[in-house]
Amino acid sequence: AADIRLKTIQAQQKELDYEKEKGTLIAVDDVVLEVATAFIEFRETTMSWPESLAASMPPEHRNFVRVELDNGCRMALLALKRRLEKSSKTEGSNE
């Protein structure tokens, strides 16, 4: 029985190695880094919108546009953060 289990594990490892070589299997750490980087860039871009848009408004509307758009962007990012946290807790419970 132990011999069969060992052969099964070795076969699975060979399959994983093959999938890595083909590029169809990606390390979790690599995915996490890419996703985190993408979200940081998204957040930075999103939070630049209030100032950019406000600068193109007539002076009497700039502060209102800046504040309202800033609040909207923060609410959207907070909703995204909560959704990702909920998703990661759900994923963690499956391990």
N, C-alpha and C positions, 0 to 999 in steps of 0.2 A: 504494500500500500504506500509506504514512504517512497519507494522507487518510482511509482506511478506519479505521485504528487510532485516529486523533484523533476521528472521529465515534463510534466505539464507546466510547471513554473519556468523551466528553461525554454520551452516552446513559446510561452507567452512573452518572455523577455526578448526572444529573437524576433517575434512579431512586432513588439514595441520598437526595437532597434530599427527594423525595416521601415516602419511607419515614420520614424524620425528622419531616416535617410531620404525618404520620398518627400518629406515636407508636409505630410498630412497629420502629423502629431506635433503639437507645439507645447513647450513647457509652460506650466501654469504661471510661473514667475514672469515669463516673457509677456504673456497675455495681460497679466495684471499691470505690468509696467506700461505697456502700450495704451491700455484703457485709461490708466491714471493720467498719463501724459495728455491724451486726447481730451479728457475732462478738464484738466487744468487749462489747456489752451482755449477750450470752449468757454470756461468761466471768465478768463481774462478778456476774451473778445466780447463776451456778453456784457461785462461790467464796463467796457469802454463805450458802449452805445449811449448811455445817458449824456455824457459830456460831449460826445461827437454830435449827437442830434441837437442838444441844447445850443451848441455853438452856431448852428445853422438857423436858429429861430430868431425872430425879432427880440431885441433886448428885454422888452417887457414880459416876454413869455419864457425866457431862458430858465429861470430858476424853477418855475412850475414844471416845465418839461423835464428838466434834470431830476428833480425830486420824484416826480411821478414815475418816470421811466426807471430810475434807480430802484424804487420800491417794487415795481413790477418785475424787474430782472432778479432782484433778491428773492422775491416770492417764487419765481419759476425755478431758480437754482435750489432753493430750499425744498421745493416739491420733488425735484430730481434727486437730491441727496436722500430724502426720506424714502423714496422709492428704491433707491440702490441699497440703502441700509436694510430695508424690509426684504429685498431680494437676497442679500447676502446672508441674512439670518435664516431664511428659508433654505438656501443652499447648504448652509452649515449644519442644519438639522438632518440632512440626508446622508451625512458622512458616517 
